[in-house]
Each structure stands twice: as C-alpha cells, then as structure tokens.
Amino acid sequence: MFASIPPAQRAFIAGATGYTGRHVVQCLRKLRIDTHAHVRPDSSALTKWKQEFESQGATIDTTPWEFEPMLETLQRIQPTVVFALLGTTKARAKVAAKSGRRIEEESYERIDYGLTALLLRAVQTSEADPRFVYLSSIGVGTSPAHSAYLEARQRLESELVTSGVSFTIARASFITGSDRDEARPGERAAAALTNTLLKVAGALGAHELKARYASATGDALAQNLVMLALDPAAENTIVEGSALRRFA
C-alpha cells in the first residue's frame, strides 16, 4: 500500500453494484477518496444500493446509460479516475429471456463492450482527464479471441489503448469468493480445480503461471485495482499475473 494517497482524488465507478465494484467502493472509502458509485436508474435494488453506498460515505449516481447524460455527469464530477467494471453473464441472458426481454439486452456486445465503449467516449469528450481503469480478462490478447466474451473485451482494449485517454488495463482471471451473491457453481468448481492444478505447477517452479491464472477474491482484486489506479507507474499499462497481485 502507498504511504500516502495522491491529493484531490475523485473516483467514478461504473459497475459499482457488481461483485468487484462494491469492493472497489469499500476500498476507496477506506482511503477517504471522494467516491461516486454508479447505479442504473431503473435498478430494482436502487434503494438498497443507495443505503449501502451512502452508509460508507460514497455518493450514489444514477445517470442513464446515454452518451449526453453521461458526458454531463463526468463534466460535473471531474473524476481523476474512472473504473470500468461492467460485465454480464450467460445466466443473466437466460433470466432476461424468461422475463420476456430480448437476450441481446444482456449480451456481451451490449454490456461488456457497448456500455464500456459509451463510457470511454464520454471520457474522451469531457474536459475531465481521468485515468480509465478497465477490468478486462486473462486470455485477451490471444489471436483470435475464442469466445464472444473475450472478443468484446479485446475490442474495448484496442479502442482504449488508441483513445488518447490515460489508462490501466487489468486482465484478471477467475473472480470468486464466499461473499458473492450469484452462486455460479460451475465457475467456482472451475476456479477450485484451476487453483489446485496451479498449486502443483507453482511447486514445480511455474510461479508466474500460477500468478497469471489463479483466482482472486473481490476484495483482493479491488485493493489491487485501486492501488494501480493511484500508481503513476501503472499509467498506460496492461497488468496481469503477479503484477495484479502486488497489493493484496
């Protein structure tokens, strides 16, 4: 952890209600950083999140996911760091279909890429000059991308790197923990099996392989994201493996 926090920090968190996002809010508030946690204005849990985030001293933001309103919000807040922690799952797409909504409303193209790209364009256009901290995924950067999930994140990474916006890209592996709301039994089982195999690999000397693919809890990942966001040396870098585990 840093001995001191750079002065006058102000954070905007897109994806604040997600597993990693809520931990990022907690971490920022522990450091007494001015924190604006974004929640969709049509969220069915808006009251819950308002109470939870405001009890931590964060400011809740309910800007619609539209370009002009998001641009106006960034102009008003003038964040020094923007966390882009958005993501959906196949399970959410199935829930959308059962509720009568189009599956496309919860697709990787619309959420993982589309909303993050909208946020990036708003940052580019605004007079704010924040660090854009993007939570990507291990596996991005291989060619070609082997899934719609990785393809969406690879596209966003490419646009971010060439955007002219200050950035830090964090390529995380499995993100799991007992405090996660969604059960995700398949993901937990895969993470547990992967961690077991990586322990063997680590014992055989493959330490970077272990660091690259081992799962992380939301709290540990959040601490690293926040510290990387505040680290001048992490500007305009892509971070993965042991470099993404330095602070927790």
LOLUMFI-396094 format. One line per field, with one value per residue: residue in three letters; x, y, z of N, C-alpha, C in turn. Coordinates in Angstrom, 3 decimals, padded with zeros to 6 digits, always signed. Atoms other than C-alpha are relative to their C-alpha. Layout:
BEGIN
residu <- [ALA|...]
neast <- [X|...]
nnorth <- [Y|...]
nup <- [Z|...]
caeast <- [X|...]
canorth <- [Y|...]
caup <- [Z|...]
ceast <- [X|...]
cnorth <- [Y|...]
cup <- [Z|...]
This chain:
BEGIN
residu <- [MET|PHE|ALA|SER|ILE|PRO|PRO|ALA|GLN|ARG|ALA|PHE|ILE|ALA|GLY|ALA|THR|GLY|TYR|THR|GLY|ARG|HIS|VAL|VAL|GLN|CYS|LEU|ARG|LYS|LEU|ARG|ILE|ASP|THR|HIS|ALA|HIS|VAL|ARG|PRO|ASP|SER|SER|ALA|LEU|THR|LYS|TRP|LYS|GLN|GLU|PHE|GLU|SER|GLN|GLY|ALA|THR|ILE|ASP|THR|THR|PRO|TRP|GLU|PHE|GLU|PRO|MET|LEU|GLU|THR|LEU|GLN|ARG|ILE|GLN|PRO|THR|VAL|VAL|PHE|ALA|LEU|LEU|GLY|THR|THR|LYS|ALA|ARG|ALA|LYS|VAL|ALA|ALA|LYS|SER|GLY|ARG|ARG|ILE|GLU|GLU|GLU|SER|TYR|GLU|ARG|ILE|ASP|TYR|GLY|LEU|THR|ALA|LEU|LEU|LEU|ARG|ALA|VAL|GLN|THR|SER|GLU|ALA|ASP|PRO|ARG|PHE|VAL|TYR|LEU|SER|SER|ILE|GLY|VAL|GLY|THR|SER|PRO|ALA|HIS|SER|ALA|TYR|LEU|GLU|ALA|ARG|GLN|ARG|LEU|GLU|SER|GLU|LEU|VAL|THR|SER|GLY|VAL|SER|PHE|THR|ILE|ALA|ARG|ALA|SER|PHE|ILE|THR|GLY|SER|ASP|ARG|ASP|GLU|ALA|ARG|PRO|GLY|GLU|ARG|ALA|ALA|ALA|ALA|LEU|THR|ASN|THR|LEU|LEU|LYS|VAL|ALA|GLY|ALA|LEU|GLY|ALA|HIS|GLU|LEU|LYS|ALA|ARG|TYR|ALA|SER|ALA|THR|GLY|ASP|ALA|LEU|ALA|GLN|ASN|LEU|VAL|MET|LEU|ALA|LEU|ASP|PRO|ALA|ALA|GLU|ASN|THR|ILE|VAL|GLU|GLY|SER|ALA|LEU|ARG|ARG|PHE|ALA]
neast <- [+000.853|-000.756|-000.139|+000.945|+000.853|-000.115|+001.013|+001.179|+000.478|+001.455|+000.219|+001.313|-000.018|+001.044|+000.004|-000.222|+000.804|-000.532|-000.796|-001.240|+000.314|+000.359|-001.246|-000.753|+000.604|-000.444|-001.424|-000.165|+000.485|-000.963|-001.095|+000.624|+000.042|+001.317|+000.423|+001.316|+000.353|+001.095|+001.031|+001.004|+001.169|+001.143|-000.334|+001.012|-000.642|-000.552|+000.084|-000.999|-001.343|-000.101|-000.254|-001.292|-001.118|-000.006|-000.441|-001.458|-000.483|-000.079|+001.115|+000.596|+000.271|+000.985|+000.032|+000.410|-001.036|+000.101|-001.236|+000.059|+000.067|-001.239|-000.971|+000.320|-000.391|-001.459|-000.376|+000.348|-000.770|-001.435|-000.748|-001.411|-000.085|+001.266|-000.092|+000.945|+000.058|+001.266|-000.026|+001.201|-000.244|+000.991|+001.130|+000.846|+000.683|+001.098|+001.014|+000.620|+000.890|+001.144|+000.840|+000.609|-000.881|-000.883|-001.289|-000.998|-000.081|-001.016|-001.053|-001.354|-000.130|+000.682|-000.442|-001.455|-000.606|+000.778|+000.084|-001.358|-000.403|+000.720|-000.692|-001.289|+000.236|+000.348|-001.254|-000.773|+000.625|+000.096|-001.168|-000.714|-001.167|-000.208|-000.549|+001.083|-000.425|+000.898|-000.109|+000.084|-000.063|-001.096|+000.401|+000.059|-001.325|-000.271|+000.647|+001.165|+000.714|+000.670|+001.380|+000.615|-000.430|-001.353|+000.009|+000.514|-001.015|-001.139|+000.368|-000.043|-001.417|-000.621|+000.489|-000.520|-001.441|-000.202|+000.964|-000.625|+000.369|-000.872|+000.683|-000.611|+000.810|-000.284|+000.491|+000.196|+000.438|+001.261|+000.276|+000.930|-000.048|+001.192|+000.931|+000.599|+001.441|+000.367|-000.576|-001.003|-000.691|-000.954|-001.186|-000.725|-000.640|-001.122|-001.034|-000.610|-000.839|-001.141|-000.904|-000.681|-001.020|-001.027|-000.846|-000.969|-000.905|-000.846|-000.967|-000.984|-000.780|+000.716|+000.614|+000.740|+001.204|+000.918|+000.485|+000.784|+001.300|+000.665|+001.166|-000.162|+001.253|+000.351|-000.699|-001.415|-000.080|+000.344|-001.148|-001.003|+000.497|-000.081|-001.398|-000.507|+000.593|-000.684|-001.440|-000.456|-000.742|+000.943|+000.710|-000.173|-000.562|+000.878|-000.496|+000.545|-000.901|-000.485|+000.115|+001.357|+000.158|-001.069|+000.431|+000.870]
nnorth <- [-001.196|-001.232|-000.728|-001.105|+000.006|-001.238|-000.942|-000.380|+001.102|+000.130|+001.199|+000.359|+001.451|+000.615|+001.399|-000.043|+000.988|+001.333|+000.588|-000.761|-001.414|-000.382|+000.034|-001.197|-001.101|+000.142|-000.298|-001.431|-000.736|+000.225|-000.938|-001.330|-000.590|-000.427|+001.147|-000.094|+001.354|-000.038|+001.035|-000.254|-000.648|+000.920|+001.190|+000.395|-000.051|-001.341|-000.442|+000.776|-000.486|-001.369|+000.089|+000.645|-000.848|-001.244|+000.312|+000.042|-001.337|-000.190|-000.689|+000.858|-000.680|+000.764|-000.499|+001.004|+000.457|-000.723|-000.752|-001.384|-000.054|+000.471|-001.065|-001.078|+000.456|-000.057|-001.422|-000.547|+000.640|-000.148|+001.049|+000.220|+001.399|+000.644|+001.462|+000.655|+001.352|+000.516|+001.335|+000.810|+001.444|+000.782|+000.228|-001.190|+000.032|+000.956|-000.651|-001.010|+000.694|+000.508|-001.124|-000.593|-000.967|+000.578|+000.465|-001.011|-001.020|+000.436|+000.647|-000.536|-001.107|-001.195|-000.395|+000.018|-000.924|-001.187|-001.013|-000.453|-000.868|-001.269|-000.694|-000.447|-001.148|-001.134|-000.456|-000.658|-001.264|-000.878|-000.810|+000.716|+000.732|+001.048|+001.320|+000.937|+001.309|+000.957|+001.385|+000.887|+001.420|+000.820|+000.628|-001.056|-000.197|+001.153|-000.227|-000.867|+000.190|+001.290|-000.078|-001.323|-000.742|-000.507|-000.869|-001.301|-000.670|-000.305|-001.199|-001.160|-000.271|-000.622|-001.377|-000.752|-000.235|-001.012|-001.075|-001.211|-000.103|+000.693|+001.254|+001.198|+001.168|+001.116|+001.271|+000.888|+001.369|+000.225|-000.852|+000.805|-000.212|+000.447|-001.110|-000.325|+000.220|+001.033|+001.297|+000.354|+001.231|+000.425|-000.846|+000.307|+001.305|-000.180|-000.747|+000.892|+000.966|-000.737|-000.337|+001.227|+000.310|-001.040|+000.245|+001.005|-000.679|-000.884|+000.824|+000.458|-001.155|-000.856|-000.984|-001.008|+000.674|+000.036|-001.359|-000.451|+000.637|+000.283|-000.848|-001.046|-000.454|-001.359|-000.948|-000.067|-000.630|-001.418|-000.702|-000.160|-000.951|-001.350|-000.393|-000.215|-001.247|-001.116|+000.179|-000.636|+000.958|+000.901|-000.716|+000.513|+001.352|+001.162|+000.688|+001.339|+000.855|-000.437|-001.453|-000.306|+000.531|-000.625|-000.760|+000.777]
nup <- [+000.000|+000.043|-001.259|+000.065|+001.173|+000.776|-000.463|+000.791|+000.829|+000.096|+000.808|+000.543|+000.186|+000.818|-000.413|-001.454|-000.720|+000.255|-001.081|-000.145|-000.162|-001.377|-000.770|+000.374|-000.762|-001.396|-000.079|+000.209|-001.167|-001.086|+000.262|-000.078|+001.333|+000.454|+000.801|+000.634|+000.400|+000.972|-000.025|+001.036|-000.589|+000.004|-000.789|-000.988|-001.319|-000.132|-001.392|-000.748|+000.297|-000.502|-001.439|-000.260|+000.411|-000.771|-001.360|+000.053|+000.305|+001.450|+000.645|+001.023|+001.257|+000.771|+001.368|+001.002|+000.914|+001.263|+000.145|-000.465|-001.466|-000.615|+000.225|-000.943|-001.341|-000.103|-000.017|-001.318|-001.071|+000.268|-000.703|+000.330|+000.423|+000.361|-000.002|+000.895|-000.559|+000.509|+000.582|-000.146|+000.027|+000.737|-000.893|+000.055|+001.287|-000.139|-000.837|+000.854|+000.929|-000.754|-000.419|+001.175|+000.637|+001.013|-000.505|+000.368|-001.046|-000.958|+000.776|-000.155|+000.951|-000.493|-001.341|-000.173|+000.957|+000.332|-001.055|-000.311|+001.101|-000.203|-001.090|+000.519|+000.881|-000.848|-000.609|+001.058|+000.377|-001.161|-000.360|-001.061|+000.506|-000.996|+000.358|+000.300|-000.485|+000.645|-000.442|+001.152|-000.349|+000.473|+001.255|+001.006|+000.578|+000.849|+001.291|-000.192|-001.253|+000.090|-000.469|+000.122|-001.195|+000.221|+001.177|-000.426|-000.818|+000.857|+000.765|-000.876|-000.285|+001.177|+000.097|-001.136|+000.182|+001.044|-000.235|-000.520|-001.411|-000.943|-000.332|-000.572|+000.323|-000.906|+000.535|-001.146|+000.224|-000.698|-001.147|-000.766|-001.446|-000.725|-000.156|+001.296|-000.028|+000.952|-000.377|+000.999|-000.409|+001.018|-000.054|-001.245|+000.156|+000.916|-000.712|-000.991|+000.724|+000.549|-001.103|-000.419|+001.012|-000.030|-001.167|+000.434|+000.927|-000.794|-000.715|+000.989|+000.441|+000.951|-000.890|+000.754|+000.499|-001.128|-000.254|+001.152|+000.146|-001.272|-000.255|-001.013|-000.600|+000.366|-000.874|+000.386|+001.315|-000.159|-000.583|+001.031|+000.991|-000.559|-000.120|+001.355|+000.482|-000.650|+000.206|+001.243|+000.828|+000.656|+001.061|+001.366|-000.073|-000.094|-001.190|-000.236|-000.755|-001.305|-000.079|-000.414|-001.351|-000.774|-001.176|-000.888]
caeast <- [+000.000|+001.113|+002.468|+000.259|-002.585|-002.097|-004.037|-007.523|-008.578|-012.149|-013.433|-016.376|-017.255|-019.285|-020.366|-020.389|-023.074|-021.108|-019.023|-015.744|-017.360|-018.809|-015.392|-013.782|-016.248|-015.352|-011.632|-011.880|-013.880|-011.405|-008.818|-011.211|-011.330|-014.314|-016.340|-019.254|-020.872|-023.000|-026.256|-028.695|-031.670|-034.076|-032.389|-034.886|-032.367|-031.767|-032.945|-030.748|-027.639|-028.360|-028.470|-025.404|-023.159|-024.217|-023.631|-019.992|-019.772|-019.997|-022.204|-024.673|-025.018|-027.975|-027.055|-028.860|-026.723|-026.878|-023.982|-025.065|-026.198|-023.002|-020.887|-022.670|-022.060|-018.338|-018.102|-019.781|-017.883|-014.461|-013.151|-009.442|-010.086|-012.915|-013.339|-014.997|-016.086|-019.082|-019.961|-022.810|-023.168|-024.948|-027.140|-028.397|-029.227|-031.344|-033.134|-033.790|-035.309|-037.552|-038.809|-039.792|-036.853|-034.554|-031.404|-029.471|-030.254|-027.844|-025.281|-021.513|-021.809|-024.251|-022.929|-019.264|-018.408|-021.257|-021.696|-017.964|-017.361|-020.033|-018.281|-014.926|-016.326|-017.806|-014.411|-012.712|-015.165|-015.253|-012.922|-012.005|-008.679|-009.066|-007.208|-009.541|-009.160|-010.629|-011.279|-010.556|-009.839|-006.975|-006.993|-007.459|-004.593|-004.525|-005.459|-008.138|-010.402|-012.008|-015.357|-017.827|-016.776|-013.091|-013.864|-015.890|-013.097|-010.389|-012.250|-012.583|-008.914|-007.871|-010.048|-008.850|-005.149|-005.560|-008.046|-005.553|-007.096|-004.817|-005.494|-004.704|-005.976|-006.233|-006.522|-007.978|-008.557|-011.463|-013.040|-014.702|-015.439|-017.884|-019.463|-020.533|-024.305|-024.556|-023.998|-022.079|-021.331|-019.654|-017.309|-016.442|-015.741|-013.544|-011.711|-011.136|-009.813|-007.614|-006.190|-005.378|-003.541|-001.729|-000.501|+001.155|+002.587|+003.875|+005.536|+007.299|+008.593|+005.947|+005.313|+004.258|+001.853|+000.296|+000.035|-001.418|-004.341|-005.109|-008.494|-008.839|-011.492|-013.389|-011.727|-008.176|-008.791|-010.398|-007.405|-005.079|-007.285|-007.424|-003.699|-002.909|-005.276|-003.261|+000.166|+001.864|+003.967|+000.825|-000.353|-000.837|-000.017|-001.666|-001.391|-001.848|-000.332|+001.832|+001.680|-002.062|-001.451|+001.132|-001.001|-003.108]
canorth <- [+000.000|+003.563|+005.604|+008.471|+008.929|+011.396|+014.580|+015.568|+012.148|+011.645|+008.320|+007.352|+003.643|+002.127|-001.346|-000.390|-002.936|-005.875|-008.185|-006.398|-002.962|-002.963|-003.926|-001.094|+001.333|-000.005|+000.245|+003.800|+004.935|+003.327|+005.561|+008.528|+009.118|+011.037|+008.199|+008.308|+004.891|+004.496|+002.533|+002.139|+004.469|+001.612|-000.862|-002.804|-002.632|+001.120|+001.814|-000.949|+000.325|+003.924|+002.988|+000.740|+003.116|+006.250|+004.491|+004.131|+007.807|+007.342|+009.422|+007.436|+008.385|+007.316|+008.774|+006.967|+004.915|+007.514|+009.497|+013.078|+012.489|+010.530|+013.286|+015.899|+013.818|+013.499|+017.220|+017.935|+015.432|+015.866|+012.471|+011.778|+008.064|+006.186|+002.488|+000.500|-002.732|-003.652|-007.175|-009.602|-013.390|-016.080|-016.678|-013.083|-013.509|-016.546|-014.583|-011.786|-014.263|-015.809|-012.381|-011.574|-009.284|-009.794|-011.792|-009.004|-006.719|-008.781|-009.658|-009.244|-006.971|-004.610|-004.648|-005.662|-003.777|-001.342|+000.391|+000.499|+001.998|+004.632|+005.497|+005.711|+008.064|+010.261|+010.413|+011.285|+014.106|+015.503|+018.138|+015.753|+013.948|+010.814|+007.504|+004.927|+001.684|-001.158|-004.601|-006.942|-010.662|-013.069|-014.563|-011.228|-010.575|-014.086|-014.197|-014.910|-014.426|-017.783|-016.533|-013.664|-012.646|-012.311|-010.742|-007.967|-007.201|-007.382|-004.800|-002.491|-002.859|-001.961|+001.153|+002.203|+001.856|+004.089|+006.534|+009.037|+008.530|+007.651|+004.002|+000.966|-002.382|-005.223|-008.707|-010.751|-014.492|-016.076|-013.686|-015.638|-015.655|-016.802|-013.325|-013.390|-013.058|-015.263|-018.951|-019.650|-023.279|-024.023|-021.068|-021.876|-025.500|-024.437|-021.934|-024.564|-027.108|-024.495|-023.359|-026.960|-027.554|-024.237|-025.131|-028.164|-026.001|-023.497|-026.258|-027.301|-023.769|-022.282|-019.330|-016.802|-019.324|-019.733|-015.957|-015.490|-017.892|-018.283|-016.946|-013.836|-012.666|-009.467|-007.761|-008.650|-007.668|-004.382|-003.435|-004.013|-002.081|+000.924|+000.913|+000.557|+003.446|+005.651|+004.426|+006.751|+003.821|+001.906|+004.582|+003.293|-000.286|-003.688|-005.578|-009.295|-012.150|-011.296|-007.571|-007.721|-009.225|-006.798|-005.075|-007.865]
caup <- [+000.000|-000.605|+002.282|+001.097|-001.372|-004.241|-003.375|-004.581|-005.850|-007.047|-008.393|-010.596|-010.579|-013.417|-012.372|-008.685|-007.783|-009.181|-007.038|-007.728|-007.931|-004.438|-003.052|-005.017|-003.407|+000.048|-000.630|-001.935|+001.064|+003.482|+001.835|+002.234|-001.510|-002.874|-004.433|-006.889|-007.288|-010.412|-010.236|-013.119|-012.512|-013.320|-010.955|-008.851|-005.981|-006.215|-002.653|-001.266|-003.043|-002.135|+001.549|+001.359|-000.554|+001.291|+004.636|+003.533|+002.654|-001.114|-003.400|-005.483|-009.145|-011.308|-014.668|-017.547|-019.890|-022.647|-024.076|-023.369|-019.753|-019.017|-020.547|-018.415|-015.288|-015.980|-016.703|-013.371|-011.215|-012.868|-011.692|-011.519|-012.054|-013.768|-013.004|-015.807|-014.113|-016.258|-017.267|-017.796|-017.817|-019.812|-016.744|-016.881|-020.551|-019.686|-016.963|-019.466|-021.908|-019.228|-018.214|-021.785|-022.562|-025.531|-024.833|-026.578|-023.634|-021.517|-024.181|-024.022|-027.069|-025.374|-021.777|-021.712|-024.880|-025.594|-022.249|-021.576|-025.029|-024.327|-021.065|-022.838|-025.487|-022.762|-021.032|-024.338|-024.983|-021.462|-020.069|-017.282|-017.649|-015.540|-015.537|-017.131|-015.174|-017.203|-015.734|-018.637|-018.641|-018.858|-022.337|-024.087|-026.462|-027.879|-031.550|-032.469|-029.433|-028.598|-027.270|-027.536|-024.026|-024.922|-028.313|-026.656|-024.197|-026.840|-028.944|-025.968|-025.044|-028.593|-028.577|-025.138|-025.991|-029.051|-027.480|-026.104|-022.646|-019.725|-018.873|-016.789|-018.066|-015.556|-017.039|-014.204|-014.022|-012.105|-009.591|-006.829|-003.106|-000.448|-000.328|-003.972|-004.428|-007.515|-006.865|-010.104|-009.130|-012.468|-012.177|-008.557|-009.433|-012.344|-010.141|-007.446|-009.960|-011.626|-008.285|-007.347|-010.621|-010.286|-006.799|-008.330|-011.117|-008.552|-006.580|-009.785|-010.323|-012.626|-010.304|-012.958|-014.488|-011.055|-010.552|-014.035|-013.764|-010.032|-008.899|-006.734|-004.300|-004.990|-002.037|-003.098|-006.710|-005.643|-003.493|-006.417|-008.852|-006.534|-005.840|-009.550|-010.296|-007.940|-009.050|-011.581|-012.788|-013.805|-016.246|-019.800|-018.847|-019.171|-015.891|-015.268|-013.306|-010.307|-011.164|-010.473|-007.026|-005.651|-003.034|-001.515]
ceast <- [+000.888|+000.088|-000.958|-000.773|+000.213|-001.158|-001.169|-000.477|-001.533|-000.290|-001.453|+000.056|-001.204|+000.056|+000.183|-000.781|+000.463|+000.893|+001.300|-000.291|-000.306|+001.229|+000.891|-000.539|+000.483|+001.456|+000.258|-000.424|+000.911|+001.186|-000.486|+000.056|-001.444|-000.494|-001.422|-000.318|-001.217|-000.916|-001.013|-001.245|-001.223|+000.280|-001.082|+000.552|+000.577|-000.003|+001.042|+001.402|+000.211|+000.340|+001.390|+001.165|+000.069|+000.418|+001.525|+000.601|+000.176|-001.229|-000.561|-000.313|-000.917|-000.140|-000.453|+001.167|-000.261|+001.185|-000.067|-000.131|+001.295|+001.099|-000.214|+000.421|+001.509|+000.499|-000.235|+000.908|+001.497|+000.823|+001.461|+000.228|-001.414|+000.237|-001.093|-000.028|-001.256|+000.157|-001.315|+000.383|-001.064|-001.249|-000.955|-000.761|-001.191|-001.130|-000.754|-001.008|-001.259|-000.955|-000.622|+000.851|+000.876|+001.337|+001.084|+000.168|+001.046|+001.134|+001.355|+000.191|-000.614|+000.570|+001.522|+000.695|-000.776|-000.027|+001.379|+000.517|-000.686|+000.694|+001.343|-000.171|-000.355|+001.242|+000.838|-000.519|-000.007|+001.279|+000.751|+001.167|+000.337|+000.829|-001.198|+000.487|-001.010|+000.275|-000.266|+000.124|+001.270|-000.474|-000.173|+001.418|+000.446|-000.771|-000.267|-000.613|-000.874|-001.427|-000.523|+000.428|+001.378|+000.048|-000.469|+001.055|+001.250|-000.271|+000.123|+001.438|+000.664|-000.419|+000.566|+001.471|+000.254|-000.849|+000.638|-000.334|+001.025|-000.701|+000.864|-000.948|+000.427|-000.629|-000.076|-000.391|-001.350|-000.118|-001.077|+000.143|-001.309|-001.042|-000.634|-001.478|-000.414|+000.713|+001.148|+000.763|+001.026|+001.287|+000.816|+000.729|+001.218|+001.145|+000.726|+000.933|+001.245|+001.011|+000.785|+001.125|+001.136|+000.906|+001.087|+001.028|+000.959|+001.071|+001.106|+000.785|-000.702|-000.753|-000.809|-001.266|-001.061|-000.601|-000.933|-001.426|-000.734|-001.157|+000.319|-001.375|-000.283|+000.754|+001.457|+000.168|-000.263|+001.174|+001.072|-000.440|+000.137|+001.452|+000.640|-000.521|+000.740|+001.513|+000.428|+000.693|-000.922|-000.792|+000.376|+000.706|-001.117|+000.580|-000.685|+000.996|+000.413|-000.108|-001.389|-000.267|+000.996|-000.460|-000.885|+000.261]
cnorth <- [+001.244|+000.655|+001.175|-000.078|+001.294|+000.934|+000.154|-001.099|-000.066|-001.133|-000.141|-001.480|-000.436|-001.500|-000.121|-001.068|-001.422|-000.471|+000.755|+001.460|+000.413|-000.018|+001.194|+001.214|-000.031|+000.412|+001.493|+000.797|-000.208|+000.943|+001.446|+000.743|+000.316|-000.993|+000.176|-001.367|+000.031|-001.207|+000.342|+000.628|-000.900|-001.273|-000.297|+000.065|+001.384|+000.473|-000.694|+000.559|+001.424|-000.014|-000.550|+000.919|+001.291|-000.240|-000.073|+001.371|+000.263|+000.769|-000.914|+000.839|-000.874|+000.534|-001.099|-000.378|+000.568|+000.951|+001.395|+000.096|-000.445|+001.044|+001.143|-000.370|+000.085|+001.436|+000.596|-000.554|+000.265|-001.058|-000.033|-001.443|-000.507|-001.506|-000.563|-001.485|-000.726|-001.402|-000.708|-001.466|-000.680|-000.230|+001.193|+000.060|-000.949|+000.587|+001.042|-000.651|-000.501|+001.108|+000.739|+001.045|-000.708|-000.409|+001.044|+001.075|-000.350|-000.727|+000.616|+001.212|+001.276|+000.488|+000.123|+000.954|+001.317|+001.082|+000.535|+000.937|+001.360|+000.828|+000.544|+001.220|+001.244|+000.571|+000.753|+001.405|+001.008|+000.803|-000.602|-000.757|-001.135|-001.163|-000.934|-001.388|-001.036|-001.419|-000.907|-001.444|-000.637|-000.725|+001.007|+000.222|-001.202|+000.201|-001.338|-000.219|-001.245|+000.011|+001.407|+000.892|+000.629|+000.958|+001.399|+000.775|+000.337|+001.246|+001.242|+000.366|+000.732|+001.463|+000.868|+000.374|+001.110|+001.255|+001.339|+000.258|-000.756|-001.266|-000.926|-001.142|-001.147|-001.267|-001.026|-001.402|-000.179|+000.956|-000.707|+000.290|-000.405|+001.099|+000.419|-000.353|-001.149|-001.299|-000.391|-001.281|-000.471|+000.787|-000.298|-001.332|+000.117|+000.729|-000.893|-001.003|+000.686|+000.327|-001.216|-000.349|+001.016|-000.125|-001.016|+000.645|+000.917|-000.760|-000.496|+001.165|+000.946|+001.089|+001.050|-000.593|-000.051|+001.378|+000.476|-000.523|-000.274|+000.961|+001.023|+000.335|+001.424|+001.035|+000.159|+000.685|+001.501|+000.793|+000.255|+000.999|+001.435|+000.460|+000.239|+001.314|+001.215|-000.021|+000.649|-000.979|-000.947|+000.685|-000.576|-001.353|-001.037|-000.903|-001.355|-000.789|+000.577|+001.505|+000.437|-000.516|+000.653|+000.513|-000.790|-001.485]
cup <- [+000.000|+001.365|+000.038|-001.303|-000.767|+000.332|-000.970|-000.939|+000.033|-000.975|-000.430|-000.321|-000.798|+000.251|+001.501|+000.747|-000.253|+001.138|+000.226|+000.296|+001.415|+000.909|-000.338|+000.751|+001.448|+000.153|-000.152|+001.229|+001.216|-000.137|+000.007|-001.341|-000.363|-001.048|-000.508|-000.608|-000.922|+000.144|-001.081|+000.623|+000.057|+000.797|+001.030|+001.415|+000.287|+001.450|+000.863|-000.219|+000.484|+001.490|+000.276|-000.333|+000.813|+001.444|+000.086|-000.302|-001.478|-000.483|-001.075|-001.228|-000.840|-001.420|-000.966|-000.903|-001.396|-000.061|+000.617|+001.517|+000.676|-000.159|+000.987|+001.417|+000.190|+000.025|+001.379|+001.097|-000.146|+000.747|-000.417|-000.435|-000.268|-000.036|-000.904|+000.357|-000.449|-000.578|+000.215|-000.079|-000.858|+000.858|-000.031|-001.312|+000.046|+000.835|-000.821|-000.938|+000.718|+000.404|-001.189|-000.684|-001.034|+000.631|-000.272|+001.068|+001.048|-000.722|+000.306|-000.911|+000.572|+001.326|+000.066|-000.960|-000.088|+001.063|+000.363|-001.089|+000.103|+001.077|-000.475|-000.905|+000.803|+000.680|-001.029|-000.279|+001.136|+000.204|+001.178|-000.633|+000.961|-000.533|-000.191|+000.375|-000.476|+000.488|-001.189|+000.478|-000.513|-001.262|-001.112|-000.523|-000.809|-001.297|-000.685|+001.380|-000.131|+000.520|-000.187|+001.157|-000.225|-001.192|+000.379|+000.769|-000.826|-000.833|+000.866|+000.347|-001.158|-000.121|+001.116|-000.209|-001.020|+000.201|+000.361|+001.453|+000.843|+000.487|+000.835|-000.306|+000.906|-000.563|+001.119|-000.455|+000.689|+001.190|+000.813|+001.482|+000.657|+000.153|-001.322|+000.020|-000.902|+000.349|-000.926|+000.359|-001.012|+000.064|+001.256|-000.111|-000.909|+000.683|+000.994|-000.667|-000.540|+001.089|+000.480|-000.971|+000.033|+001.225|-000.343|-000.927|+000.758|+000.740|-000.928|-000.599|-000.948|+000.771|-000.767|-000.617|+001.089|+000.246|-001.114|+000.029|+001.310|+000.225|+001.087|+000.577|-000.454|+000.803|-000.419|-001.346|+000.103|+000.560|-001.059|-001.067|+000.501|+000.097|-001.375|-000.571|+000.536|-000.229|-001.319|-000.948|-000.764|-001.108|-001.363|-000.020|-000.013|+001.068|+000.131|+000.829|+001.335|+000.156|+000.438|+001.413|+000.963|+001.351|+000.946|-000.208]
